[in-house]
Amino acid sequence: MFGLFKRNPVKQLRVQYDSKLEQAMHAQRKGDIKGYAELTSESENIWQQIVLAERQKSA
């Protein structure tokens, strides 16, 4: 019954993931390759968290 009020962590992680990818795209367009690489790495880490959270949710 109280599960209605729980926040969905996967949804929040997807928002963070999309934001990082967008920041990485802008960095790449500006020519900041080092910043692009760092932001892409951070987004990959967030994606791994999403995958783990979805596995735990389905199990």
Secondary structure by P-SEA (a helix, b strand, c coil): ccccccccaaaaaaaaaaaaaaaaaaaaaacaaaaaaaaaaaaaaaaaaaaaaaaaaac
